[in-house]
């Protein structure tokens, strides 16, 4: 399993995470920031645990996020 952590408050809405991992990320029409699908908010950090099959695309999103607010780790 992997854990994805997203510091949504600092998102600049570049849409890269949505482009590379469209099943896990969405852009909010309300504020233009990305939303971690299934993420649970804990003091501004959204987290979700998912299967290893989502590692590749979410790791790509994390590595290429221009503001480095996505973290992907194996658990």
Buried (B, 14 or more C-beta within 10 A) or exposed (E): EBBBBBBBEEBEEBEBBBEBBEEBBEBEEEEEBBBBBEBEEEEEBBBBEBEEEBBEBBBBBBEBBEEEBBBBEEE
